[in-house]
């Protein structure tokens, strides 16, 4: 079975029962005020699928144009890969500023740190995946793992770049990265939250000790699931209402059983 077929299963799960946003270090009010300021005083660019507003006076015009085209292409590539979109023709709004510390997404907007855009390490594909296939009801490990997996897959096979925060080798190296975390004390502290509802305490601000192992292991676990399920199973999950219960019914295993298999594979 191909990765494409396996991905379709879990995109459908995400589309039906889920949605998510990344770790968000800013309040909704701060996001709103920043968006209003950038819309009024920043440099804004219109693309077919996106509106981008940049803090003025930092990027050169050619850098703004290049990133805007990259983002627009990324939306199209993600939708083509997932085979579905929840955007319904709406444009995604991107705000890029030095006042943003951590990349994150809200209902229709994505916020990216200026420094990461300058260095070409912004996780724009990850955040875009959250809006194309929102996961409001699914567990954090799945929504973040899926977004990271899609980010890596699209950049490796279609175009753009992988803005992975905690992994530098995409899907090709994620299992090796996860294996090192599983063997570490920090990874062992986080692993109970992989395959389970909820999120590790301190994940919003302890990036090195908590967020790093969580995101890496979530991406590895999601990749493991995607590679072991079929399109037929995907069609059966369209009416899913409960992530954990439907995952077991459709795939024949619970999240805990899949997790045991994934860990056994890593430890070989």
Sine and cosine of phi, psi and omega as CSV:
sin_phi,cos_phi,sin_psi,cos_psi,sin_omega,cos_omega
0.00,0.00,0.64,-0.77,-0.04,-1.00
-0.99,0.12,0.33,-0.94,0.10,-0.99
-0.87,0.49,-0.58,0.82,-0.01,-1.00
-0.86,0.51,-0.70,0.71,-0.02,-1.00
-0.92,0.39,-0.68,0.73,0.00,-1.00
-0.91,0.42,-0.62,0.79,0.00,-1.00
-0.88,0.47,-0.60,0.80,-0.04,-1.00
-0.85,0.52,-0.60,0.80,0.03,-1.00
-0.85,0.53,-0.78,0.63,-0.15,-0.99
-0.99,0.13,-0.36,0.93,0.15,-0.99
-0.91,0.41,-0.63,0.78,0.04,-1.00
-0.90,0.43,-0.65,0.76,0.07,-1.00
-0.86,0.51,-0.72,0.70,-0.04,-1.00
-0.89,0.46,-0.68,0.74,-0.07,-1.00
-0.93,0.38,-0.56,0.83,-0.09,-1.00
-1.00,0.08,-0.73,0.69,-0.16,-0.99
-0.91,-0.41,0.10,0.99,-0.22,-0.98
-0.62,-0.78,0.11,-0.99,0.06,-1.00
0.00,-1.00,0.32,-0.95,-0.01,-1.00
-0.28,-0.96,0.21,-0.98,0.24,-0.97
-0.65,-0.76,0.45,-0.89,-0.04,-1.00
-0.96,0.28,0.11,-0.99,0.03,-1.00
-0.81,0.59,0.82,-0.57,-0.13,-0.99
-0.89,-0.46,0.94,-0.35,-0.04,-1.00
-1.00,0.06,-0.02,1.00,-0.02,-1.00
-0.88,-0.47,0.45,-0.89,0.03,-1.00
-0.98,0.20,0.28,-0.96,0.04,-1.00
-0.86,0.50,-0.60,0.80,-0.03,-1.00
-0.92,0.38,-0.65,0.76,0.03,-1.00
-0.90,0.44,-0.66,0.75,0.05,-1.00
-0.87,0.50,-0.72,0.70,-0.03,-1.00
-0.88,0.47,-0.71,0.71,-0.02,-1.00
-0.91,0.42,-0.65,0.76,0.01,-1.00
-0.91,0.41,-0.67,0.74,0.01,-1.00
-0.88,0.48,-0.68,0.73,0.02,-1.00
-0.89,0.45,-0.66,0.75,-0.01,-1.00
-0.91,0.41,-0.70,0.71,-0.02,-1.00
-0.93,0.38,-0.59,0.81,0.03,-1.00
-0.90,0.44,-0.61,0.80,-0.05,-1.00
-0.99,0.11,-0.67,0.74,-0.16,-0.99
-0.91,-0.42,-0.15,0.99,-0.03,-1.00
-1.00,0.05,-0.13,-0.99,0.08,-1.00
-0.98,-0.20,0.93,-0.38,-0.09,-1.00
-0.95,-0.31,0.63,-0.78,-0.04,-1.00
-0.80,-0.60,0.69,-0.72,0.05,-1.00
-0.97,-0.23,0.80,-0.60,0.13,-0.99
-0.89,-0.47,0.12,-0.99,-0.02,-1.00
-0.86,0.51,-0.64,0.77,-0.11,-0.99
-0.90,-0.43,0.01,1.00,-0.09,-1.00
-0.50,-0.87,0.47,-0.88,0.21,-0.98
-0.88,-0.47,0.81,-0.59,-0.04,-1.00
-0.86,-0.51,0.75,-0.66,0.05,-1.00
-0.85,-0.53,0.85,-0.53,-0.07,-1.00
-0.95,-0.32,0.58,-0.81,0.19,-0.98
-0.86,0.51,0.76,-0.65,-0.11,-0.99
-0.96,0.27,0.45,-0.89,0.15,-0.99
0.99,0.14,0.18,0.98,-0.02,-1.00
-0.92,-0.40,-0.82,0.57,0.01,-1.00
-1.00,0.01,0.52,-0.85,0.11,-0.99
-0.97,0.24,0.41,-0.91,-0.01,-1.00
-0.80,0.59,-0.63,0.77,-0.01,-1.00
-0.93,0.36,-0.53,0.85,0.05,-1.00
-0.93,0.36,-0.63,0.77,0.05,-1.00
-0.90,0.45,-0.71,0.71,-0.01,-1.00
-0.90,0.43,-0.67,0.74,-0.02,-1.00
-0.90,0.44,-0.73,0.69,-0.03,-1.00
-0.93,0.37,-0.61,0.80,0.01,-1.00
-0.89,0.46,-0.67,0.74,0.04,-1.00
-0.93,0.38,-0.59,0.81,0.02,-1.00
-0.90,0.43,-0.69,0.73,0.02,-1.00
-0.90,0.44,-0.72,0.70,-0.02,-1.00
-0.87,0.49,-0.69,0.73,0.04,-1.00
-0.90,0.43,-0.60,0.80,0.00,-1.00
-0.87,0.49,-0.65,0.76,0.03,-1.00
-0.87,0.50,-0.73,0.68,-0.01,-1.00
-0.89,0.45,-0.68,0.73,-0.03,-1.00
-0.91,0.41,-0.66,0.76,0.01,-1.00
-0.91,0.42,-0.70,0.71,0.02,-1.00
-0.88,0.47,-0.66,0.76,0.01,-1.00
-0.91,0.42,-0.64,0.77,-0.02,-1.00
-0.94,0.33,-0.69,0.72,-0.02,-1.00
-0.96,0.28,-0.41,0.91,-0.02,-1.00
0.97,0.24,0.21,0.98,0.00,-1.00
-0.27,-0.96,0.33,-0.94,0.06,-1.00
-0.46,-0.89,0.56,-0.83,0.06,-1.00
-0.98,-0.21,0.21,0.98,-0.07,-1.00
-0.98,0.21,-0.44,0.90,0.01,-1.00
0.79,0.61,0.67,0.74,0.05,-1.00
0.99,0.13,-0.08,1.00,-0.02,-1.00
-0.97,0.25,0.55,-0.83,0.09,-1.00
-0.98,0.18,0.53,-0.85,0.14,-0.99
-1.00,-0.02,0.66,-0.75,0.03,-1.00
-0.98,-0.19,0.77,-0.64,0.01,-1.00
-0.90,-0.44,0.72,-0.69,0.04,-1.00
-0.84,-0.54,0.82,-0.57,-0.08,-1.00
-0.86,-0.52,0.86,-0.51,-0.10,-1.00
-0.43,-0.90,0.45,-0.89,0.10,-1.00
-0.96,0.28,-0.17,0.99,0.02,-1.00
-1.00,0.08,-0.10,1.00,0.01,-1.00
-1.00,-0.09,0.82,-0.57,-0.03,-1.00
-1.00,-0.04,-0.66,0.75,-0.08,-1.00
-0.80,-0.60,0.76,-0.65,0.06,-1.00
-0.87,0.49,0.67,-0.74,0.03,-1.00
-0.32,-0.95,0.23,-0.97,-0.02,-1.00
-0.77,-0.64,0.48,-0.88,0.12,-0.99
-0.84,-0.54,-0.35,-0.94,-0.12,-0.99
-0.80,0.60,-0.78,0.62,-0.02,-1.00
-0.75,-0.66,0.19,0.98,-0.11,-0.99
-0.74,-0.67,0.48,-0.88,0.03,-1.00
-0.80,-0.60,0.69,-0.72,-0.05,-1.00
-0.88,-0.47,0.82,-0.57,-0.08,-1.00
-0.80,-0.60,0.69,-0.72,0.06,-1.00
-0.92,0.40,0.68,-0.73,-0.02,-1.00
-0.86,0.52,-0.66,0.75,-0.06,-1.00
-0.88,0.47,-0.59,0.81,-0.01,-1.00
-0.95,0.32,-0.55,0.83,0.08,-1.00
-0.93,0.37,-0.68,0.74,0.03,-1.00
-0.86,0.51,-0.64,0.77,-0.07,-1.00
-1.00,0.01,0.02,1.00,-0.03,-1.00
0.86,0.51,0.70,0.71,0.08,-1.00
-0.76,-0.65,0.34,0.94,0.00,-1.00
-0.96,0.28,0.71,-0.71,0.00,-1.00
-0.99,0.16,0.81,0.59,-0.08,-1.00
-0.92,0.39,-0.54,0.84,0.03,-1.00
-0.95,0.33,-0.63,0.78,0.05,-1.00
-0.86,0.51,-0.79,0.61,-0.04,-1.00
-0.91,0.41,-0.60,0.80,0.03,-1.00
-0.90,0.44,-0.61,0.79,0.03,-1.00
-0.86,0.51,-0.61,0.79,0.02,-1.00
-0.86,0.51,-0.56,0.83,-0.04,-1.00
-1.00,0.02,-0.50,0.86,0.06,-1.00
-0.95,0.32,-0.66,0.75,0.01,-1.00
-0.79,-0.62,0.96,0.27,-0.07,-1.00
-0.90,0.43,0.50,-0.86,-0.10,-1.00
-0.74,-0.67,0.84,0.54,-0.11,-0.99
-0.89,0.46,-0.52,0.85,-0.10,-1.00
-0.97,-0.26,-0.12,0.99,-0.06,-1.00
-1.00,0.05,0.35,-0.94,-0.02,-1.00
-0.91,0.42,0.43,-0.90,-0.08,-1.00
-0.87,0.49,-0.63,0.78,-0.04,-1.00
-0.86,0.51,-0.59,0.81,-0.02,-1.00
-0.97,0.23,-0.72,0.69,-0.05,-1.00
-0.90,0.44,-0.68,0.74,0.00,-1.00
-0.96,0.27,-0.62,0.79,0.05,-1.00
-0.90,0.44,-0.65,0.76,0.03,-1.00
-0.90,0.43,-0.72,0.69,-0.01,-1.00
-0.88,0.47,-0.64,0.77,0.03,-1.00
-0.93,0.36,-0.64,0.76,0.02,-1.00
-0.88,0.47,-0.73,0.68,-0.01,-1.00
-0.90,0.44,-0.67,0.75,0.05,-1.00
-0.81,0.58,-0.74,0.67,-0.02,-1.00
-0.93,0.37,-0.69,0.73,-0.05,-1.00
-0.89,0.46,-0.74,0.68,-0.03,-1.00
-0.89,0.45,-0.70,0.71,-0.02,-1.00
-0.92,0.39,-0.52,0.85,-0.02,-1.00
-0.98,0.19,-0.49,0.87,-0.13,-0.99
-0.91,-0.42,-0.35,0.94,-0.10,-1.00
-0.87,-0.49,-0.77,0.64,-0.02,-1.00
0.36,-0.93,0.05,-1.00,-0.09,-1.00
0.99,0.12,-0.25,-0.97,0.01,-1.00
-0.73,-0.68,0.42,-0.91,0.00,-1.00
-1.00,0.05,0.92,-0.38,0.01,-1.00
-1.00,-0.03,0.55,0.83,-0.02,-1.00
-0.81,0.59,0.80,-0.59,-0.03,-1.00
-0.98,0.21,-0.63,0.78,-0.15,-0.99
-0.92,-0.40,-0.08,1.00,0.03,-1.00
-0.70,-0.71,0.66,-0.75,-0.07,-1.00
-0.93,-0.36,-0.03,1.00,-0.07,-1.00
-0.86,-0.51,0.27,0.96,0.11,-0.99
0.88,0.47,-0.42,-0.91,-0.03,-1.00
-0.91,0.41,-0.47,0.88,-0.04,-1.00
-0.91,0.41,-0.50,0.87,-0.04,-1.00
-0.92,-0.39,0.07,1.00,-0.14,-0.99
-0.92,0.39,-0.57,0.82,0.00,-1.00
-0.92,0.39,-0.61,0.79,0.04,-1.00
-0.91,0.41,-0.65,0.76,0.06,-1.00
-0.90,0.44,-0.69,0.72,0.01,-1.00
-0.90,0.44,-0.61,0.79,-0.01,-1.00
-0.87,0.49,-0.64,0.77,0.02,-1.00
-0.93,0.38,-0.63,0.78,0.01,-1.00
-0.92,0.39,-0.67,0.74,0.00,-1.00
-0.86,0.51,-0.55,0.84,-0.03,-1.00
-0.99,0.11,-0.04,1.00,-0.07,-1.00
-0.97,-0.24,0.30,-0.95,0.02,-1.00
-0.92,0.40,-0.66,0.75,0.00,-1.00
-0.91,0.42,-0.63,0.78,0.03,-1.00
-0.92,0.40,-0.64,0.77,0.01,-1.00
-0.91,0.42,-0.50,0.86,0.02,-1.00
-0.94,0.33,-0.45,0.89,-0.08,-1.00
-0.99,-0.13,-0.45,0.89,-0.16,-0.99
-0.85,0.52,-0.45,0.89,0.07,-1.00
-0.87,0.50,-0.35,0.94,-0.03,-1.00
-1.00,-0.03,-0.06,1.00,0.09,-1.00
-1.00,0.07,0.82,-0.57,-0.04,-1.00
0.99,0.10,0.12,0.99,-0.03,-1.00
-0.76,-0.65,0.42,-0.91,0.10,-0.99
-0.90,0.43,0.35,-0.94,0.06,-1.00
1.00,-0.06,0.02,-1.00,-0.01,-1.00
-0.66,-0.75,0.44,-0.90,-0.03,-1.00
-0.91,0.42,0.62,-0.78,0.11,-0.99
-0.85,0.52,0.58,-0.81,0.08,-1.00
0.97,0.26,0.13,0.99,-0.06,-1.00
-0.90,0.43,-0.44,0.90,-0.05,-1.00
-0.94,0.33,-0.48,0.88,-0.07,-1.00
-0.82,-0.57,-0.30,0.95,0.04,-1.00
-0.99,-0.14,0.99,0.14,-0.13,-0.99
-0.95,0.32,-0.64,0.77,-0.09,-1.00
-0.96,0.28,-0.67,0.75,-0.12,-0.99
-1.00,-0.02,-0.44,0.90,-0.09,-1.00
-0.89,-0.46,-0.84,0.55,-0.07,-1.00
-0.89,0.45,-0.68,0.74,-0.06,-1.00
-0.85,0.53,-0.82,0.57,0.01,-1.00
-0.91,0.42,-0.58,0.81,-0.03,-1.00
-0.89,0.45,-0.76,0.65,-0.05,-1.00
-0.92,0.40,-0.67,0.74,-0.01,-1.00
-0.90,0.43,-0.74,0.67,-0.03,-1.00
-0.93,0.36,-0.56,0.83,0.05,-1.00
-0.90,0.43,-0.67,0.74,0.02,-1.00
-0.90,0.43,-0.67,0.74,0.02,-1.00
-0.89,0.45,-0.68,0.73,-0.02,-1.00
-0.91,0.40,-0.68,0.73,0.03,-1.00
-0.89,0.46,-0.67,0.74,0.04,-1.00
-0.87,0.50,-0.66,0.75,0.03,-1.00
-0.85,0.52,-0.70,0.72,0.01,-1.00
-0.91,0.41,-0.68,0.73,-0.06,-1.00
-0.89,0.46,-0.55,0.84,-0.08,-1.00
-0.99,0.16,-0.06,1.00,-0.12,-0.99
-0.81,-0.59,0.39,0.92,0.02,-1.00
-0.68,-0.74,0.33,-0.94,-0.19,-0.98
-0.92,-0.40,0.31,-0.95,0.07,-1.00
-0.87,0.48,-0.55,0.84,0.03,-1.00
-0.87,0.49,-0.66,0.75,0.06,-1.00
-0.91,0.42,-0.56,0.83,0.01,-1.00
-0.88,0.47,-0.72,0.70,-0.03,-1.00
-0.88,0.48,-0.51,0.86,-0.03,-1.00
-0.96,0.27,-0.27,0.96,-0.11,-0.99
-0.99,-0.13,0.01,1.00,-0.08,-1.00
-0.84,0.54,-0.60,0.80,-0.03,-1.00
-1.00,-0.01,0.25,0.97,-0.05,-1.00
-0.85,0.52,0.64,-0.77,0.03,-1.00
-0.87,-0.50,-0.43,0.90,-0.05,-1.00
-0.77,-0.64,0.90,-0.43,-0.15,-0.99
-0.84,0.55,-0.82,0.57,-0.09,-1.00
-0.90,0.43,-0.71,0.70,-0.03,-1.00
-0.92,0.40,-0.68,0.73,-0.04,-1.00
-0.96,0.29,-0.53,0.85,0.08,-1.00
-0.86,0.52,-0.69,0.73,0.00,-1.00
-0.93,0.36,-0.67,0.74,-0.02,-1.00
-0.90,0.45,-0.69,0.72,-0.14,-0.99
-0.99,0.13,-0.64,0.76,-0.05,-1.00
-1.00,-0.08,-0.21,0.98,0.00,-1.00
1.00,0.08,0.03,1.00,0.00,-1.00
-0.61,-0.79,0.50,-0.87,0.09,-1.00
-0.98,0.18,0.21,-0.98,0.07,-1.00
-0.86,0.51,-0.61,0.80,0.01,-1.00
-0.91,0.42,-0.64,0.77,0.03,-1.00
-0.93,0.38,-0.66,0.75,0.07,-1.00
-0.89,0.46,-0.62,0.78,0.00,-1.00
-0.90,0.44,-0.66,0.75,0.04,-1.00
-0.88,0.48,-0.66,0.75,0.02,-1.00
-0.91,0.41,-0.66,0.75,0.02,-1.00
-0.89,0.46,-0.72,0.70,0.00,-1.00
-0.91,0.42,-0.63,0.78,0.04,-1.00
-0.88,0.47,-0.63,0.78,0.03,-1.00
-0.91,0.41,-0.68,0.74,0.01,-1.00
-0.90,0.44,-0.55,0.84,-0.09,-1.00
-1.00,0.07,-0.07,1.00,0.05,-1.00
-0.90,0.44,0.00,0.00,0.00,0.00
